[in-house]
Amino acid sequence: MCAFSLGIDTSNYTTSVALVDEKENIIYSRGILLEVKSGERGLRQSDALFQHVNNLPVLLEDITHGREIDVICCSERPRPLPDSYMPVFRAGESLAKSLASVLNVNLLKVSHQENHIRAALYGSGSPELEDSFCAVHFSGGTSELILVNKEKIGYRCEIIAQTLDLNAGQLVDRIGVAMGCDFPAGRALEALAEKALQHELPNDCVIPSTMAGADFHFSGQENQARNYLNKGIDPGVVAYQLLKAIAKTLAKSIVILQEQYAFKSVLFSGGVMSNQIIKKCVEKELSHSGIRLCFSPGEYARDNALGNALMGMDYFRQLRNCREL
């Protein structure tokens, strides 16, 4: 009989559920983006929590039809660190605990960051990376470069570089909203930039990186982008230069860190890393570095529960192997 693993993730802006079988076939993977009022730049944790509670029954309504769940894995915190906490994850954790108790199945609790890493590994087609590698996690709530060490289940993560002010996703969303785009603004900003690339770009709009060693700042780039918009520069041009600046900043940080940690591969995860303009710019900047760059399609880079479902199956296999010994 085939085994099934259920993954649940309730992040800042997406309610996600996924189901995989023991061959890692995706049976179900769906998310609901949380609603943000027009003109707003985010959600309070209490509002996000309320929406998660309403969304989870919708996502789970048909997922178990004709299938018996063998293991459940949920995100209980943002990062795999003892003091890491965010209220939104209580929604998914609470439901996962209740379901595991009622169904009498094993429950695995992991971090949202580990979920991203596992999903990105699956999506990149590179599940067998070195035991230690660099991972990029760029989203609305996180902008970090992490030294990842594989554990039996999940990952040990050490932050080796990070933003010192705004997150990359915050930068994109703030400028996008300033241009009149709805929140989250990543896809709209990318579309504007792609349109601008159909014409010759002016030379009077450049947004440079601001580094502090391998760490970096994004608040100055927000100010520069706003100044260009106030001067009447085409929003598409500003959008492209902003995305290019994020990519160049990231590439510079990777080069500095590689000299220190000598990793061979970099795995990219988080909603910002689903942006194709950023991807192309990073690939260009690092084309002669010798570093293996592992990108995944947007559905595996953005918030999802697939990584949790896969780690749940990893856990189930380990338990079954122990019982068979």
Summary of the structure (lengths in Angstrom):
residues: 325
radius of gyration: 20.1
end to end distance: 19.7
largest distance: 70.2
contacts: 1164
relative contact order: 0.18
helix: 44%
strand: 23%
